[in-house]
Every structure is written in C-alpha cells, then in structure tokens.
C-alpha cells in the first residue's frame, strides 16, 4: 500500500496545479473542500483489527480516479496497491457520501427564488425570457441487469439507465432523475418521473406567471425541451420541421440557442467523468449512485471554479435524435393552450430580435 500512487504520486501532484487538475478533474482547493465535508462521515478508528486504516483523502482520490478514467477496480487495485474488493467498497461508500453530503449544499431542491434567478440568467445570457431550465435525457451505458429482459435495452441497441436532467443557465444541474429504464423514450421517462408528478400537482415552487420583458404580456415560467417531449404549459418544444414559416424558424432558433445549455451540461459531464463513456460494470443500484455522484460533483466544481475552464474541454455529446417511435401527444384544450403559449413567445421574438455585436464593436 505504501508503494501506491497515493503515497508517491499524489504528494508530487500537489506541487503542480495543472497536473493535479488533470488527475482529479478539479483544483486542489476544491479537493480539500470536498474532503473536509465528507471526512466526518468516513472516519475509520484505529483498532487492533484495523492497524492502518485507509485515510479519507486516499478514499476520495481512488473514487475520483475511478470516475475520471473508468478504470476497473482491479486496475486501480494495482496502481494504489489495495485489494480489488477493498477498492470496490471504497468507491461505493464514497459515492454515496458525496451525494448525501454535497447534494444539500450544491443541488438543493429549487425554490421560488431559485427559479426567478434562473429565469433572469436565461434572459441575460441566452435572450430567452421566463425560462427556468432546459431538460433532456442521456442514456448511461450499463451491463445487462439479471432477469431484466429488454427493459434496459434502448433504441441505440445497448443497455442503459436514463439520466433525465434539468440545467440552469450556468451548466449546473438543478434537478435530476436517475434510473429510468433505457427502453423508454424521453416523454415516457418524463411521465414516469417524480419531477413530472410535482409539476403536474403544482408542488415544485414554480412562481406565478411573469411579464415578458418590456411588455404587458404575462406567460407562465417554462422549461425548454426538444421534439421528443410533449408540448405542455410548462414545457415548450420546437415547432415541427414541416411547414415552417420564417416566424416559426426564428422561434426554433431562439429555442435551440437556449436549449443547448443542457447539451453542454451533459458534454461537460461526459468529457470530465469517463466512467460514463463505457458500460458501467456494476449493479444497477451502484450505477445509480455513480451517476448521482458525478452530477453533484459537477455542480460543486462549477460553484467553486466557474464553468469557463470546464466548458473548454467539452466533447460534443452523442445526439439522441432520430428516434422514430411516435411520442404521445396530449389532445384537447391543454394542448391548445400550450400551442398558444408557444405562439406568444414566437410573437415576442419577432418584436425583439437578438442584436449580435459585430467583431469590430466593443
């Protein structure tokens, strides 16, 4: 154990900030911040049964390397000179503590003030008013769970669990729903989620309707999704590609421009934590813990370091479009009201186009 990376490489990395960042995917100050938060929940007492317990910072380091590289437990056991079963226990324990400790701080349940602040950020940064988040689904590869049949087998022809995420304008996750069946499409994943139930029952602390900037027109605060989602009074989707007018095309541009935040959010997540780029060779429940841990780590790192450095490393995420299974659509007055709401935003964008600065303008 004393010949492993923790005892020889880790002390050297502390002297080189850029190398430390490449190794752990975060600055050393962030590493210490996380360590100080989770250490009280992971202390191992010295006893005659455990003469040399593994320190908390080594446990955190092993877990970060597992998430950052996707290396197997056996591979990490060689580099850290620890048994493979011990590495497995360390990773699972630490992932649970990362979520339990960091979630109440860096991924709080959104409040009315949170939604209002997010709405203002989307307007200031992306020129889309009354938007409180963008939503999408990412399929995380897993090995086939025993006796699961085809429930986890998705349309891309691999086994997966669904990560449904809602992001804010700063590429942070405001809400996540992890563990949906890979077989489901985006709309079905939404309908089966607790988030949808809370939206439907008005339990999500979403503020009342708000004026569009510079007008006396009020609209509800909305989420933005792609065409795989059903249009509703809380979830706007683009106009269908057939029979697009110039006005509808302009709306789709503004919609897509704002909605790319969720694509970038997933892009940061996948480029930073390479465990997501391969099949997670663990139980279904453990895969859920892994996904929750990397999501809350992303929020923590961005809260402390900003998103600019991490956004520069984004690898464009795999597109999930092309799904040919029909998406269920609501009928009746609720759908009609949702279409009128989208038309209201379309009219607003016609009256308030984006003014892009020229290269020679300051």
C-alpha contacts under 8 A as a table, 3 or more apart, distances in Angstrom:
res1	aa1	res2	aa2	distance
1	X	4	X	5.45
1	X	80	X	6.46
1	X	81	X	4.53
1	X	82	X	5.97
2	X	7	X	5.86
2	X	81	X	7.54
3	X	7	X	6.45
3	X	8	X	6.81
3	X	80	X	7.53
3	X	81	X	6.74
4	X	7	X	5.78
4	X	8	X	6.47
4	X	9	X	7.94
4	X	78	X	7.84
4	X	79	X	5.65
4	X	80	X	4.08
4	X	81	X	5.08
5	X	8	X	5.21
5	X	9	X	4.82
5	X	10	X	6.17
5	X	79	X	6.01
5	X	80	X	5.27
6	X	9	X	5.94
6	X	10	X	4.94
6	X	11	X	7.46
6	X	58	X	6.29
6	X	61	X	7.71
6	X	80	X	6.52
7	X	10	X	6.28
7	X	11	X	6.85
8	X	11	X	6.30
8	X	12	X	7.14
9	X	12	X	5.34
9	X	13	X	6.27
10	X	13	X	5.10
10	X	14	X	6.61
11	X	14	X	5.53
11	X	15	X	7.44
12	X	15	X	5.64
12	X	16	X	7.29
13	X	16	X	5.29
13	X	17	X	7.14
13	X	19	X	6.15
13	X	20	X	5.09
14	X	17	X	6.46
14	X	20	X	6.22
14	X	28	X	7.06
16	X	19	X	5.46
16	X	20	X	6.13
17	X	20	X	5.01
17	X	21	X	6.10
17	X	27	X	6.83
17	X	28	X	7.12
18	X	21	X	5.08
18	X	22	X	6.32
19	X	22	X	5.03
19	X	23	X	6.14
20	X	23	X	5.06
20	X	24	X	6.09
20	X	25	X	7.66
20	X	26	X	7.43
20	X	27	X	6.80
20	X	28	X	6.88
21	X	24	X	5.41
21	X	25	X	4.85
21	X	26	X	4.78
21	X	27	X	5.27
21	X	28	X	7.37
22	X	25	X	5.35
22	X	26	X	7.51
23	X	65	X	7.27
23	X	68	X	7.96
24	X	27	X	7.78
24	X	61	X	7.30
24	X	64	X	5.91
24	X	65	X	6.46
24	X	68	X	7.02
25	X	64	X	7.96
25	X	68	X	7.06
25	X	272	X	6.53
26	X	30	X	6.32
26	X	31	X	6.71
26	X	301	X	6.75
27	X	30	X	5.29
27	X	31	X	6.37
27	X	305	X	7.95
28	X	31	X	4.88
28	X	32	X	6.20
29	X	32	X	5.14
29	X	33	X	6.11
30	X	33	X	4.88
30	X	34	X	6.20
30	X	301	X	6.85
30	X	304	X	6.92
31	X	34	X	5.32
31	X	35	X	6.06
32	X	35	X	4.89
32	X	36	X	6.04
33	X	36	X	5.34
33	X	37	X	6.50
34	X	37	X	5.18
34	X	38	X	6.32
35	X	38	X	5.40
35	X	39	X	5.69
35	X	56	X	7.32
35	X	57	X	6.40
35	X	60	X	7.19
36	X	39	X	5.49
36	X	40	X	7.61
37	X	40	X	7.03
37	X	101	X	6.91
37	X	102	X	7.90
38	X	41	X	5.53
38	X	42	X	6.60
38	X	97	X	6.48
38	X	98	X	6.86
38	X	101	X	6.45
39	X	42	X	5.16
39	X	43	X	6.11
39	X	56	X	5.98
40	X	43	X	5.88
41	X	97	X	7.32
42	X	56	X	6.56
42	X	94	X	7.97
43	X	55	X	7.82
43	X	56	X	6.83
44	X	53	X	6.27
44	X	54	X	7.71
44	X	55	X	7.84
45	X	50	X	7.75
45	X	53	X	7.46
46	X	49	X	7.98
46	X	50	X	5.90
46	X	51	X	5.95
46	X	52	X	6.97
46	X	53	X	6.76
47	X	50	X	5.16
47	X	51	X	5.90
48	X	51	X	5.67
50	X	53	X	5.73
54	X	58	X	6.66
54	X	59	X	6.93
55	X	58	X	5.38
55	X	59	X	6.47
56	X	59	X	5.00
56	X	60	X	6.22
57	X	60	X	5.07
57	X	61	X	6.07
58	X	61	X	4.93
58	X	62	X	6.09
59	X	62	X	5.23
59	X	63	X	6.24
59	X	90	X	6.04
59	X	91	X	7.35
59	X	94	X	7.00
60	X	63	X	5.13
60	X	64	X	6.14
60	X	94	X	6.68
61	X	64	X	5.16
61	X	65	X	6.20
62	X	65	X	5.21
62	X	66	X	6.21
62	X	76	X	7.53
62	X	80	X	7.84
62	X	87	X	7.55
62	X	90	X	7.82
62	X	91	X	7.11
63	X	66	X	5.05
63	X	67	X	6.25
63	X	90	X	7.28
63	X	91	X	5.00
63	X	94	X	6.79
63	X	95	X	7.37
64	X	67	X	5.10
64	X	68	X	5.82
65	X	68	X	4.97
65	X	69	X	5.79
65	X	70	X	7.64
65	X	71	X	7.72
66	X	69	X	5.56
66	X	70	X	5.24
66	X	71	X	5.63
66	X	72	X	7.38
66	X	73	X	7.79
66	X	76	X	7.53
66	X	91	X	7.68
66	X	275	X	7.12
67	X	70	X	5.55
67	X	71	X	7.99
67	X	273	X	5.33
67	X	274	X	6.43
67	X	275	X	5.15
67	X	290	X	7.90
67	X	294	X	7.58
68	X	272	X	6.31
68	X	273	X	4.33
68	X	274	X	5.19
68	X	275	X	6.31
69	X	273	X	6.83
69	X	274	X	5.17
69	X	275	X	6.04
70	X	273	X	7.68
70	X	274	X	5.45
70	X	275	X	3.86
70	X	276	X	7.52
70	X	277	X	7.92
70	X	278	X	7.28
71	X	75	X	6.18
71	X	76	X	6.65
71	X	275	X	7.61
72	X	75	X	5.17
72	X	76	X	6.38
73	X	76	X	5.17
73	X	77	X	6.06
73	X	84	X	5.36
73	X	85	X	7.60
73	X	87	X	5.98
73	X	88	X	6.08
74	X	77	X	4.94
74	X	78	X	6.60
74	X	83	X	7.74
74	X	84	X	4.94
75	X	78	X	5.41
75	X	79	X	6.66
76	X	79	X	5.11
76	X	80	X	5.97
76	X	81	X	7.91
76	X	82	X	7.88
76	X	84	X	7.42
76	X	87	X	7.26
77	X	80	X	5.39
77	X	81	X	5.36
77	X	82	X	4.72
77	X	83	X	5.35
77	X	84	X	5.00
77	X	87	X	6.38
78	X	81	X	4.99
78	X	82	X	6.79
78	X	83	X	7.96
82	X	86	X	6.63
82	X	87	X	6.69
83	X	86	X	5.14
83	X	87	X	6.32
84	X	87	X	5.05
84	X	88	X	6.27
85	X	88	X	5.03
85	X	89	X	6.33
86	X	89	X	5.12
86	X	90	X	6.12
87	X	90	X	5.04
87	X	91	X	6.12
88	X	91	X	5.31
88	X	92	X	6.25
89	X	92	X	5.33
89	X	93	X	6.04
90	X	93	X	5.26
90	X	94	X	5.97
91	X	94	X	5.24
91	X	95	X	6.03
92	X	95	X	5.32
92	X	96	X	6.41
92	X	286	X	7.03
92	X	289	X	7.71
93	X	96	X	5.39
93	X	97	X	6.42
94	X	97	X	5.06
94	X	98	X	6.07
95	X	98	X	5.09
95	X	99	X	6.47
95	X	289	X	6.28
95	X	290	X	6.32
95	X	293	X	5.54
96	X	99	X	5.37
96	X	100	X	6.15
96	X	289	X	6.29
96	X	293	X	7.23
97	X	100	X	4.92
97	X	101	X	5.80
98	X	101	X	5.49
98	X	102	X	5.66
98	X	103	X	7.72
98	X	293	X	5.98
98	X	296	X	7.66
98	X	297	X	7.70
99	X	102	X	5.44
99	X	103	X	5.35
99	X	289	X	7.92
99	X	292	X	6.51
99	X	293	X	5.38
99	X	296	X	6.48
100	X	103	X	5.95
100	X	104	X	7.36
101	X	104	X	6.49
101	X	105	X	7.46
102	X	105	X	5.28
102	X	106	X	5.81
102	X	107	X	7.42
102	X	296	X	6.60
102	X	297	X	7.79
102	X	300	X	7.40
103	X	106	X	5.30
103	X	107	X	4.73
103	X	108	X	6.30
103	X	296	X	6.14
104	X	107	X	6.03
104	X	108	X	5.22
105	X	108	X	6.19
106	X	296	X	6.78
106	X	299	X	5.94
106	X	300	X	5.73
106	X	303	X	7.61
107	X	173	X	7.07
107	X	174	X	6.13
107	X	175	X	7.40
107	X	296	X	6.55
107	X	299	X	6.99
108	X	174	X	7.50
109	X	174	X	7.49
109	X	175	X	7.37
110	X	113	X	7.96
110	X	114	X	5.57
110	X	115	X	6.64
110	X	174	X	6.82
110	X	175	X	7.90
110	X	204	X	7.53
110	X	205	X	7.29
111	X	114	X	5.02
111	X	115	X	6.36
111	X	204	X	7.70
111	X	205	X	5.58
111	X	206	X	7.41
112	X	115	X	5.22
112	X	116	X	6.25
112	X	205	X	5.25
112	X	206	X	5.62
112	X	207	X	5.53
113	X	116	X	5.08
113	X	117	X	6.11
114	X	117	X	5.17
114	X	118	X	6.13
115	X	118	X	5.03
115	X	119	X	6.07
115	X	132	X	5.55
115	X	206	X	6.66
115	X	207	X	7.36
116	X	119	X	5.04
116	X	120	X	6.32
116	X	132	X	7.37
116	X	207	X	7.40
117	X	120	X	5.18
117	X	121	X	6.28
118	X	121	X	5.04
118	X	122	X	6.22
118	X	131	X	7.43
118	X	132	X	5.47
118	X	133	X	7.17
118	X	168	X	6.04
118	X	169	X	6.64
119	X	122	X	5.25
119	X	123	X	6.36
119	X	129	X	6.42
119	X	130	X	5.21
119	X	131	X	4.97
119	X	132	X	4.88
119	X	133	X	7.75
119	X	221	X	7.84
120	X	123	X	5.13
120	X	124	X	6.11
120	X	129	X	7.14
120	X	130	X	7.52
121	X	124	X	5.06
121	X	125	X	5.85
121	X	126	X	7.78
121	X	169	X	6.00
122	X	125	X	5.35
122	X	126	X	5.15
122	X	127	X	6.40
122	X	128	X	5.72
122	X	129	X	6.47
122	X	130	X	7.85
122	X	131	X	6.29
122	X	132	X	7.55
122	X	168	X	7.74
122	X	169	X	5.50
122	X	258	X	7.37
123	X	126	X	5.54
123	X	127	X	4.34
123	X	128	X	4.68
123	X	129	X	4.61
123	X	130	X	7.38
123	X	131	X	7.63
124	X	127	X	5.88
124	X	128	X	7.97
125	X	169	X	7.38
126	X	169	X	7.93
126	X	257	X	7.00
126	X	258	X	5.43
127	X	254	X	7.71
127	X	258	X	7.69
127	X	354	X	7.20
128	X	131	X	6.40
128	X	254	X	7.03
128	X	255	X	7.59
128	X	258	X	6.64
129	X	212	X	6.49
129	X	213	X	7.20
130	X	210	X	7.00
130	X	212	X	7.06
130	X	219	X	7.50
130	X	220	X	7.16
130	X	221	X	4.82
130	X	222	X	6.35
131	X	134	X	7.93
131	X	221	X	5.73
131	X	222	X	5.04
131	X	223	X	5.79
131	X	224	X	7.17
132	X	168	X	7.04
132	X	221	X	6.32
132	X	222	X	5.83
132	X	223	X	5.62
133	X	166	X	5.85
133	X	167	X	5.38
133	X	168	X	5.07
133	X	169	X	7.31
133	X	174	X	7.86
133	X	222	X	7.41
133	X	223	X	4.99
133	X	224	X	6.48
134	X	166	X	5.32
134	X	167	X	5.48
134	X	168	X	6.89
134	X	223	X	5.42
134	X	224	X	4.64
134	X	225	X	6.04
134	X	258	X	7.84
134	X	259	X	5.64
134	X	261	X	7.05
134	X	262	X	5.81
135	X	164	X	7.18
135	X	165	X	5.66
135	X	166	X	4.42
135	X	167	X	6.69
135	X	223	X	6.82
135	X	224	X	6.13
135	X	225	X	5.26
135	X	259	X	7.87
135	X	262	X	6.45
136	X	164	X	5.81
136	X	165	X	5.82
136	X	166	X	6.87
136	X	186	X	7.40
136	X	225	X	6.35
136	X	226	X	7.38
136	X	262	X	6.71
136	X	263	X	7.97
137	X	162	X	6.39
137	X	163	X	5.53
137	X	164	X	4.30
137	X	165	X	6.33
137	X	186	X	6.17
138	X	162	X	5.87
138	X	163	X	5.13
138	X	164	X	6.39
138	X	266	X	7.63
138	X	320	X	7.66
139	X	160	X	5.62
139	X	161	X	5.77
139	X	162	X	4.80
139	X	163	X	6.18
139	X	182	X	6.71
140	X	160	X	5.09
140	X	161	X	5.37
140	X	162	X	6.25
140	X	163	X	6.91
140	X	276	X	6.23
140	X	277	X	7.96
140	X	279	X	7.63
141	X	158	X	7.03
141	X	159	X	5.85
141	X	160	X	4.39
141	X	161	X	6.76
141	X	276	X	6.99
141	X	277	X	7.54
141	X	278	X	6.25
141	X	279	X	4.46
141	X	280	X	6.16
142	X	159	X	5.64
142	X	160	X	5.10
142	X	161	X	7.01
142	X	278	X	7.90
142	X	279	X	4.49
142	X	280	X	4.63
142	X	281	X	6.42
142	X	282	X	7.52
142	X	284	X	7.50
142	X	287	X	7.35
143	X	159	X	6.26
143	X	160	X	7.65
143	X	279	X	6.00
143	X	280	X	6.40
143	X	281	X	5.88
143	X	282	X	7.31
144	X	148	X	7.39
144	X	152	X	7.24
144	X	159	X	5.87
145	X	148	X	5.64
145	X	152	X	7.91
145	X	283	X	7.03
145	X	284	X	6.43
146	X	149	X	7.97
148	X	151	X	5.98
148	X	152	X	7.10
149	X	152	X	7.58
150	X	153	X	4.96
150	X	183	X	7.15
151	X	154	X	7.99
151	X	181	X	5.81
151	X	182	X	6.55
151	X	183	X	5.37
152	X	159	X	5.09
152	X	160	X	5.40
152	X	161	X	6.44
152	X	181	X	5.02
152	X	182	X	4.30
152	X	183	X	5.37
153	X	157	X	6.41
153	X	158	X	5.53
153	X	159	X	4.34
153	X	160	X	6.38
153	X	181	X	7.95
153	X	182	X	5.54
153	X	183	X	5.31
154	X	157	X	5.57
154	X	158	X	5.85
154	X	159	X	6.13
154	X	160	X	6.70
154	X	182	X	4.79
154	X	183	X	4.42
154	X	184	X	7.28
155	X	158	X	7.61
155	X	183	X	6.88
155	X	323	X	7.28
159	X	182	X	6.58
160	X	181	X	7.17
160	X	182	X	4.86
161	X	178	X	7.35
161	X	179	X	5.19
161	X	180	X	5.48
161	X	181	X	5.40
161	X	182	X	4.93
162	X	177	X	7.97
162	X	178	X	6.07
162	X	179	X	5.57
162	X	180	X	4.66
162	X	181	X	6.09
162	X	182	X	5.61
162	X	189	X	7.59
163	X	176	X	6.98
163	X	177	X	5.95
163	X	178	X	4.75
163	X	179	X	6.63
163	X	180	X	7.07
163	X	291	X	7.72
164	X	176	X	5.62
164	X	177	X	5.06
164	X	178	X	6.40
164	X	189	X	7.56
164	X	190	X	7.65
165	X	173	X	6.49
165	X	174	X	7.72
165	X	175	X	5.88
165	X	176	X	4.42
165	X	177	X	6.44
165	X	262	X	7.80
166	X	173	X	5.71
166	X	174	X	5.66
166	X	175	X	5.12
166	X	176	X	6.26
166	X	262	X	7.13
167	X	170	X	7.75
167	X	171	X	5.87
167	X	172	X	5.33
167	X	173	X	4.35
167	X	174	X	5.28
167	X	175	X	7.06
167	X	261	X	7.17
167	X	262	X	5.79
167	X	265	X	7.08
168	X	171	X	5.76
168	X	172	X	5.64
168	X	173	X	6.52
168	X	174	X	6.31
168	X	261	X	7.60
169	X	172	X	7.46
169	X	261	X	6.48
170	X	261	X	7.81
170	X	307	X	7.08
171	X	261	X	6.14
171	X	262	X	6.91
171	X	264	X	6.89
171	X	265	X	4.82
171	X	307	X	7.28
172	X	265	X	6.80
172	X	298	X	7.04
172	X	299	X	5.23
172	X	302	X	7.25
173	X	176	X	6.81
173	X	265	X	7.72
173	X	295	X	6.98
173	X	296	X	7.77
173	X	299	X	6.53
177	X	180	X	7.63
177	X	193	X	6.70
177	X	194	X	7.69
177	X	195	X	7.57
178	X	288	X	6.21
178	X	291	X	7.29
178	X	292	X	7.22
179	X	288	X	5.95
180	X	184	X	7.59
180	X	189	X	6.30
181	X	184	X	5.81
181	X	189	X	7.72
182	X	185	X	7.83
184	X	187	X	7.90
184	X	188	X	5.63
184	X	189	X	5.88
185	X	188	X	5.34
185	X	189	X	6.16
185	X	228	X	7.56
185	X	327	X	7.78
186	X	189	X	5.07
186	X	190	X	6.23
186	X	228	X	5.88
186	X	229	X	6.09
187	X	190	X	5.13
187	X	191	X	6.20
187	X	228	X	6.27
187	X	229	X	4.73
187	X	230	X	6.31
187	X	327	X	6.66
187	X	328	X	7.50
188	X	191	X	4.98
188	X	192	X	6.14
189	X	192	X	5.26
189	X	193	X	6.29
190	X	193	X	5.24
190	X	195	X	7.58
190	X	196	X	6.01
191	X	196	X	5.86
191	X	197	X	7.61
192	X	196	X	7.28
193	X	196	X	5.49
193	X	197	X	6.73
194	X	197	X	5.07
194	X	198	X	6.26
195	X	198	X	5.16
195	X	199	X	6.22
195	X	204	X	7.95
196	X	199	X	5.04
196	X	200	X	6.00
197	X	200	X	5.09
197	X	201	X	6.14
198	X	201	X	5.14
198	X	202	X	5.88
198	X	203	X	4.71
198	X	204	X	5.55
199	X	202	X	5.07
199	X	203	X	6.08
199	X	204	X	5.75
199	X	234	X	7.93
200	X	203	X	7.73
202	X	205	X	7.18
202	X	206	X	7.54
203	X	206	X	7.92
206	X	221	X	7.42
207	X	221	X	7.37
208	X	220	X	6.80
208	X	221	X	7.56
209	X	218	X	5.91
209	X	219	X	5.21
209	X	220	X	4.28
209	X	221	X	6.24
210	X	218	X	5.09
210	X	219	X	5.64
210	X	220	X	6.31
210	X	221	X	7.01
211	X	214	X	7.95
211	X	215	X	6.55
211	X	216	X	6.01
211	X	217	X	5.35
211	X	218	X	4.13
211	X	219	X	6.36
212	X	215	X	5.62
212	X	216	X	7.07
212	X	217	X	5.83
212	X	218	X	6.04
212	X	219	X	6.99
212	X	348	X	7.92
219	X	341	X	7.14
220	X	233	X	7.37
220	X	234	X	7.18
221	X	234	X	6.84
222	X	233	X	7.31
222	X	234	X	4.64
222	X	235	X	5.54
222	X	236	X	6.68
223	X	234	X	5.98
223	X	235	X	4.74
223	X	236	X	6.24
224	X	235	X	5.65
224	X	236	X	5.05
224	X	237	X	6.22
224	X	255	X	7.29
224	X	259	X	6.23
225	X	228	X	7.70
225	X	229	X	6.26
225	X	235	X	6.52
225	X	236	X	6.11
225	X	237	X	5.23
225	X	238	X	7.89
225	X	259	X	6.96
226	X	229	X	6.02
226	X	237	X	5.30
226	X	238	X	6.44
226	X	259	X	7.95
227	X	230	X	7.38
227	X	237	X	5.63
227	X	238	X	6.13
227	X	240	X	7.62
228	X	321	X	7.86
228	X	327	X	6.42
229	X	237	X	6.93
229	X	327	X	7.15
230	X	235	X	7.58
230	X	237	X	7.32
230	X	327	X	7.05
230	X	328	X	6.89
230	X	329	X	5.64
230	X	330	X	7.32
231	X	235	X	5.81
231	X	236	X	5.52
231	X	237	X	5.65
231	X	329	X	7.46
231	X	330	X	7.94
231	X	335	X	6.98
231	X	338	X	6.51
231	X	339	X	7.62
232	X	235	X	5.01
232	X	236	X	6.35
232	X	334	X	7.13
232	X	335	X	6.22
232	X	338	X	5.03
232	X	339	X	7.92
233	X	236	X	7.24
233	X	334	X	7.43
233	X	335	X	7.86
233	X	337	X	6.98
233	X	338	X	4.74
233	X	341	X	7.12
236	X	338	X	7.77
236	X	342	X	6.73
237	X	255	X	7.86
238	X	251	X	7.61
238	X	252	X	5.36
238	X	255	X	6.74
238	X	256	X	7.88
239	X	244	X	7.49
239	X	248	X	6.48
239	X	249	X	7.91
239	X	252	X	6.53
240	X	243	X	7.76
240	X	244	X	7.33
241	X	244	X	6.05
244	X	247	X	7.99
244	X	248	X	5.79
244	X	249	X	6.14
245	X	248	X	5.16
245	X	249	X	6.07
246	X	249	X	5.01
246	X	250	X	6.12
247	X	250	X	5.11
247	X	251	X	6.33
247	X	346	X	6.73
247	X	347	X	7.87
247	X	350	X	6.81
248	X	251	X	5.01
248	X	252	X	6.15
248	X	346	X	6.76
249	X	252	X	5.03
249	X	253	X	6.20
250	X	253	X	5.10
250	X	254	X	6.44
250	X	346	X	7.68
250	X	349	X	7.53
250	X	350	X	7.63
251	X	254	X	5.21
251	X	255	X	6.03
251	X	345	X	7.56
251	X	346	X	5.30
251	X	349	X	6.69
252	X	255	X	4.91
252	X	256	X	5.90
253	X	256	X	5.16
253	X	257	X	5.96
254	X	257	X	5.04
254	X	258	X	6.33
254	X	349	X	7.98
255	X	258	X	5.45
255	X	259	X	6.01
256	X	259	X	4.91
256	X	260	X	6.03
257	X	260	X	5.64
258	X	261	X	6.18
259	X	262	X	6.02
259	X	263	X	7.38
260	X	263	X	4.96
260	X	264	X	6.21
261	X	264	X	5.07
261	X	265	X	6.02
262	X	265	X	4.82
262	X	266	X	6.22
263	X	266	X	5.26
263	X	267	X	6.01
263	X	316	X	7.81
263	X	317	X	6.73
264	X	267	X	4.67
264	X	268	X	6.08
264	X	311	X	7.46
264	X	314	X	7.05
264	X	316	X	7.48
264	X	317	X	7.76
265	X	268	X	5.33
265	X	269	X	6.34
266	X	269	X	4.96
266	X	270	X	6.15
266	X	317	X	6.76
267	X	270	X	5.28
267	X	271	X	6.02
267	X	314	X	5.17
267	X	315	X	5.65
267	X	316	X	5.68
267	X	317	X	5.11
268	X	271	X	5.29
268	X	272	X	5.99
268	X	310	X	6.55
268	X	311	X	6.15
268	X	313	X	7.04
268	X	314	X	4.99
268	X	315	X	7.30
269	X	272	X	5.47
269	X	273	X	6.03
269	X	294	X	7.29
269	X	295	X	7.25
269	X	298	X	6.85
270	X	273	X	5.38
270	X	274	X	6.06
270	X	276	X	6.01
270	X	277	X	6.67
270	X	314	X	7.95
270	X	315	X	7.62
270	X	317	X	7.53
271	X	274	X	6.34
271	X	313	X	6.72
271	X	314	X	5.67
271	X	315	X	5.75
272	X	313	X	7.84
273	X	276	X	6.25
273	X	277	X	7.94
273	X	294	X	7.11
274	X	277	X	5.14
274	X	278	X	7.34
275	X	278	X	5.95
275	X	279	X	7.78
275	X	280	X	6.83
276	X	279	X	7.22
276	X	280	X	7.19
280	X	287	X	6.52
282	X	286	X	6.03
282	X	287	X	6.24
283	X	286	X	5.16
283	X	287	X	6.26
284	X	287	X	5.15
284	X	288	X	6.49
285	X	288	X	5.14
285	X	289	X	6.62
286	X	289	X	5.07
286	X	290	X	6.29
287	X	290	X	5.00
287	X	291	X	6.30
288	X	291	X	5.30
288	X	292	X	6.25
289	X	292	X	5.16
289	X	293	X	6.04
290	X	293	X	5.12
290	X	294	X	6.37
291	X	294	X	5.40
291	X	295	X	6.26
292	X	295	X	5.23
292	X	296	X	6.31
293	X	296	X	5.39
293	X	297	X	6.06
294	X	297	X	4.91
294	X	298	X	6.12
295	X	298	X	5.19
295	X	299	X	6.63
296	X	299	X	5.16
296	X	300	X	6.21
297	X	300	X	5.00
297	X	301	X	6.07
298	X	301	X	5.27
298	X	302	X	6.15
299	X	302	X	5.26
299	X	303	X	5.98
300	X	303	X	5.17
300	X	304	X	6.36
301	X	304	X	5.27
301	X	305	X	5.73
301	X	306	X	7.30
302	X	305	X	5.12
302	X	306	X	4.47
302	X	307	X	5.22
303	X	306	X	5.90
306	X	309	X	7.27
306	X	310	X	7.93
307	X	310	X	5.28
307	X	311	X	5.78
308	X	311	X	5.16
308	X	312	X	6.44
309	X	312	X	5.55
309	X	313	X	7.30
310	X	313	X	5.52
310	X	314	X	7.03
311	X	314	X	5.30
320	X	323	X	7.36
330	X	334	X	7.41
330	X	335	X	5.90
331	X	334	X	7.01
331	X	335	X	5.68
331	X	336	X	7.90
332	X	335	X	5.76
332	X	336	X	6.43
333	X	336	X	4.87
333	X	337	X	6.02
334	X	337	X	5.18
334	X	338	X	6.26
335	X	338	X	4.99
335	X	339	X	6.19
336	X	339	X	5.12
336	X	340	X	6.29
337	X	340	X	5.07
337	X	341	X	6.19
338	X	341	X	4.96
338	X	342	X	6.33
339	X	342	X	5.13
339	X	343	X	6.20
340	X	343	X	4.91
340	X	344	X	6.20
341	X	344	X	5.05
341	X	345	X	6.64
342	X	345	X	5.22
342	X	346	X	6.23
343	X	346	X	4.80
343	X	347	X	6.18
344	X	347	X	5.21
344	X	348	X	6.26
345	X	348	X	4.97
345	X	349	X	6.19
346	X	349	X	5.26
346	X	350	X	6.35
347	X	350	X	5.08
347	X	351	X	6.47
348	X	351	X	5.23
348	X	352	X	6.05
349	X	352	X	4.82
349	X	353	X	5.56
350	X	353	X	5.98
357	X	361	X	6.16
358	X	361	X	5.30
359	X	362	X	7.92
